[in-house]
Amino acid sequence: MLTRIKDLAQQFAPRLIEIRRHIHAHPELSGQEYQTAAYVAGVLSSCGIIVQEGIGKTGVIGELVGGTDDRLVALRTDMDALPINEISNLEFASRKMGIMHACGHDIHTTVGLGTAMVLSSLGEQLPGNVRFLFQPAEEIAQGANWMVQDGVMNDVSAIFGVHVFPTIPGGSIGIRYGALTAAADDLEIFITGESGHGARPHEAIDAIWIAAQVVTTLQQAISRTQNPLRPIVLTIGQISGGRASNCIAARGRF
């Protein structure tokens, strides 16, 4: 069977390149993956796979029924892009200003579809059943919960997922025991100060200055309060405050 799978993968490779480039050129943000979901559903349907759309809001699942084994294995990939402007000048570069598949979810989706194409071609040789999960909104750490709430894990015996890693040579797979990637939580902090004239900061409470101190101290706190053998990352991706360049900011947010 392994030889058959390799042969099918080679056979489908040109089509998968087309699929990946199409998805890369048409990225969609978290929770807005409507065109991507429709495209995924179309490819799955063409393989004879039973498709359900609108799972986890904009997610898609495909059910492939195999041979005599009743066990169900799930394969999970994600579909959303990031609010980043692509400047690669590739012929299949993003056609949407300010949105890009910068985290590899176009590849993940293609891997999921390619696996579906190969396994569906095995027919009765496939011993069990496979549920393909195409998850939305991974980048905002919401899509998995949405899909689980819609029951995608019901009756699943095991679930597998992959993530591209640019430092691993092509054609190789990296694995490790234990946790491989971090869980994600969102953090939002508001600083309330008191506005004043930029030339008289002593008469105001500068929310931007306070926010800057908090951001710096949070990074220091990680190194002083956490076990250095336990990986942990705190990233502040946004910071804002103030309404005029010559005024002390009354509020800050990050």
C-alpha positions as CSV (number, residue, x, y, z in Angstrom):
1,M,0.0,0.0,0.0
2,L,2.9,2.4,0.7
3,T,4.1,2.1,-2.8
4,R,0.6,2.8,-4.1
5,I,0.4,5.9,-1.8
6,K,3.7,7.2,-3.1
7,D,2.6,6.7,-6.7
8,L,-0.7,8.5,-6.1
9,A,1.2,11.4,-4.4
10,Q,3.4,11.8,-7.5
11,Q,0.4,11.6,-9.8
12,F,-1.5,14.4,-7.9
13,A,1.6,16.6,-7.4
14,P,1.0,19.0,-10.3
15,R,-2.7,19.4,-9.3
16,L,-1.7,20.1,-5.7
17,I,0.8,22.8,-6.8
18,E,-2.1,24.5,-8.6
19,I,-4.3,24.2,-5.5
20,R,-1.7,25.6,-3.2
21,R,-1.0,28.6,-5.5
22,H,-4.7,29.3,-5.8
23,I,-5.2,29.3,-2.1
24,H,-2.1,31.4,-1.6
25,A,-3.3,34.0,-4.1
26,H,-6.8,34.3,-2.4
27,P,-6.1,34.5,1.3
28,E,-8.9,35.2,3.8
29,L,-8.7,36.4,7.4
30,S,-9.9,34.5,10.4
31,G,-13.6,33.8,10.4
32,Q,-13.9,35.1,6.9
33,E,-12.8,32.0,5.0
34,Y,-15.9,31.8,2.8
35,Q,-14.2,31.4,-0.6
36,T,-11.5,29.1,0.8
37,A,-14.2,26.9,2.4
38,A,-16.2,26.7,-0.8
39,Y,-13.0,25.8,-2.7
40,V,-12.1,23.1,-0.2
41,A,-15.6,21.7,-0.3
42,G,-15.4,21.5,-4.1
43,V,-12.2,19.6,-4.1
44,L,-13.4,17.1,-1.5
45,S,-16.7,16.6,-3.3
46,S,-14.8,15.8,-6.5
47,C,-13.0,13.0,-4.6
48,G,-16.4,11.4,-3.7
49,I,-16.0,12.5,0.0
50,I,-19.1,13.4,2.0
51,V,-18.8,17.2,2.8
52,Q,-20.3,19.4,5.5
53,E,-19.8,23.1,5.3
54,G,-20.5,25.8,7.9
55,I,-18.9,23.7,10.7
56,G,-17.3,25.9,13.3
57,K,-18.8,28.9,11.4
58,T,-16.6,28.8,8.3
59,G,-15.0,25.4,8.7
60,V,-15.4,22.3,6.5
61,I,-15.3,18.6,7.3
62,G,-15.1,15.7,4.9
63,E,-16.0,12.1,5.8
64,L,-14.3,9.2,4.0
65,V,-15.6,5.8,4.6
66,G,-13.1,3.0,4.3
67,G,-13.1,-0.7,4.7
68,T,-14.2,-3.0,7.5
69,D,-12.5,-1.2,10.4
70,D,-15.0,1.0,12.2
71,R,-12.4,3.2,13.8
72,L,-12.4,6.9,12.9
73,V,-9.2,8.9,12.5
74,A,-9.3,12.7,12.1
75,L,-6.8,14.8,10.1
76,R,-6.8,18.5,10.9
77,T,-5.5,21.5,8.9
78,D,-6.2,25.3,9.1
79,M,-7.2,27.7,6.4
80,D,-7.0,31.4,7.6
81,A,-4.4,34.0,6.6
82,L,-2.8,37.0,8.4
83,P,-3.3,40.7,8.1
84,I,0.2,41.1,6.4
85,N,1.0,42.7,3.0
86,E,2.8,40.4,0.7
87,I,5.7,41.9,-1.3
88,S,7.1,38.7,-2.8
89,N,6.3,39.5,-6.5
90,L,5.6,35.9,-7.1
91,E,3.1,35.1,-9.9
92,F,0.8,33.6,-7.3
93,A,1.3,36.3,-4.7
94,S,-1.7,37.5,-2.7
95,R,-4.2,39.4,-4.7
96,K,-5.7,41.0,-1.6
97,M,-3.9,44.0,-0.3
98,G,-2.9,43.6,3.4
99,I,-3.8,39.9,3.6
100,M,-1.3,37.1,3.1
101,H,-0.8,33.4,3.8
102,A,2.4,34.1,5.9
103,C,2.0,31.2,8.3
104,G,1.7,28.4,5.8
105,H,-2.0,27.7,6.1
106,D,-2.2,27.6,2.3
107,I,0.2,24.6,2.4
108,H,-1.6,23.0,5.4
109,T,-4.9,23.2,3.5
110,T,-3.2,21.7,0.4
111,V,-1.7,18.9,2.5
112,G,-5.2,18.1,3.8
113,L,-6.7,18.1,0.3
114,G,-3.8,16.0,-1.1
115,T,-4.2,13.5,1.7
116,A,-7.9,13.3,0.9
117,M,-7.2,12.8,-2.8
118,V,-4.8,10.0,-2.1
119,L,-6.8,8.2,0.5
120,S,-10.0,8.4,-1.4
121,S,-8.2,6.7,-4.3
122,L,-7.4,3.7,-2.2
123,G,-11.0,2.5,-2.1
124,E,-11.5,-0.7,-0.1
125,Q,-7.8,-0.8,0.6
126,L,-8.3,1.9,3.2
127,P,-8.9,-0.1,6.4
128,G,-10.7,2.6,8.5
129,N,-12.6,5.8,8.2
130,V,-11.1,9.3,8.0
131,R,-12.6,12.7,8.9
132,F,-10.8,15.7,7.3
133,L,-11.1,18.8,9.4
134,F,-10.4,22.2,7.7
135,Q,-10.4,24.6,10.6
136,P,-11.0,28.4,10.4
137,A,-9.7,31.1,12.7
138,E,-6.6,29.4,14.0
139,E,-4.8,32.8,14.0
140,I,-7.2,34.2,16.6
141,A,-7.2,31.0,18.7
142,Q,-10.9,30.5,18.2
143,G,-11.6,28.1,15.3
144,A,-10.7,24.9,17.1
145,N,-13.2,25.6,19.9
146,W,-15.9,26.5,17.3
147,M,-15.4,23.2,15.6
148,V,-15.3,21.1,18.7
149,Q,-18.5,22.7,19.9
150,D,-20.1,21.6,16.6
151,G,-19.1,18.0,17.4
152,V,-16.2,17.3,15.0
153,M,-14.5,15.2,17.6
154,N,-17.4,12.9,18.2
155,D,-16.4,9.2,17.7
156,V,-12.8,10.1,16.8
157,S,-10.2,7.6,17.9
158,A,-7.2,9.7,17.1
159,I,-6.4,13.0,15.5
160,F,-3.3,14.2,13.6
161,G,-2.1,17.6,12.5
162,V,1.0,19.0,10.8
163,H,2.6,22.4,10.5
164,V,5.2,23.5,7.9
165,F,8.6,24.3,9.3
166,P,11.0,26.1,6.9
167,T,14.2,24.8,8.5
168,I,13.3,21.2,7.9
169,P,14.4,19.9,4.5
170,G,11.7,19.2,1.9
171,G,10.5,15.6,2.0
172,S,11.2,15.2,5.7
173,I,9.0,15.1,8.7
174,G,10.0,16.4,12.1
175,I,8.5,14.8,15.2
176,R,9.2,14.9,19.0
177,Y,7.9,13.5,22.2
178,G,5.6,15.8,24.3
179,A,4.4,19.2,23.3
180,L,5.7,20.6,20.1
181,T,3.9,24.0,19.8
182,A,2.4,26.3,22.3
183,A,-1.2,26.9,23.2
184,A,-2.4,30.5,22.6
185,D,-4.1,32.9,24.9
186,D,-5.0,36.5,24.2
187,L,-4.1,39.4,26.5
188,E,-5.5,42.9,26.3
189,I,-4.5,45.6,28.8
190,F,-5.8,49.2,29.1
191,I,-3.8,52.0,30.8
192,T,-5.8,55.0,32.1
193,G,-3.8,58.1,32.7
194,E,-4.6,61.8,32.6
195,S,-4.2,64.0,29.6
196,G,-2.3,67.3,29.5
197,H,-0.1,69.5,27.4
198,G,3.0,67.9,26.0
199,A,5.2,70.7,27.4
200,R,3.9,70.1,30.9
201,P,4.1,66.4,31.5
202,H,4.4,66.9,35.3
203,E,0.8,68.0,35.4
204,A,-0.5,64.9,33.6
205,I,-0.3,61.1,33.9
206,D,1.3,59.8,30.7
207,A,-0.5,56.5,29.7
208,I,2.0,55.8,26.8
209,W,5.0,56.1,29.1
210,I,3.3,53.7,31.6
211,A,2.3,51.3,28.8
212,A,6.0,51.2,27.7
213,Q,7.1,50.4,31.2
214,V,4.5,47.6,31.5
215,V,5.5,46.0,28.2
216,T,9.2,46.0,29.1
217,T,8.5,44.7,32.6
218,L,6.3,41.9,31.4
219,Q,9.1,40.6,29.2
220,Q,11.5,40.7,32.2
221,A,8.9,39.0,34.4
222,I,8.8,36.0,32.1
223,S,12.5,35.4,32.6
224,R,12.3,35.9,36.4
225,T,9.2,34.0,37.2
226,Q,9.1,31.0,34.8
227,N,11.2,27.8,34.8
228,P,13.8,28.4,32.0
229,L,13.5,24.7,31.0
230,R,9.8,25.3,30.2
231,P,9.3,27.2,27.0
232,I,7.0,30.2,27.2
233,V,6.7,33.3,24.9
234,L,4.9,36.5,25.6
235,T,4.4,38.7,22.5
236,I,2.8,42.2,22.5
237,G,1.7,42.6,18.9
238,Q,-0.2,45.9,19.1
239,I,0.2,49.1,21.1
240,S,-1.7,52.3,20.7
241,G,-2.5,55.5,22.6
242,G,-2.9,59.2,22.3
243,R,-4.7,61.5,19.8
244,A,-2.2,64.3,19.1
245,S,1.6,64.6,18.9
246,N,1.7,67.5,21.4
247,C,-0.6,66.1,24.1
248,I,0.0,63.6,26.9
249,A,-2.0,60.5,26.2
250,A,-4.8,59.8,28.6
251,R,-5.3,56.2,27.5
252,G,-3.1,53.4,26.2
253,R,-3.9,49.9,25.0
254,F,-1.8,46.9,24.1
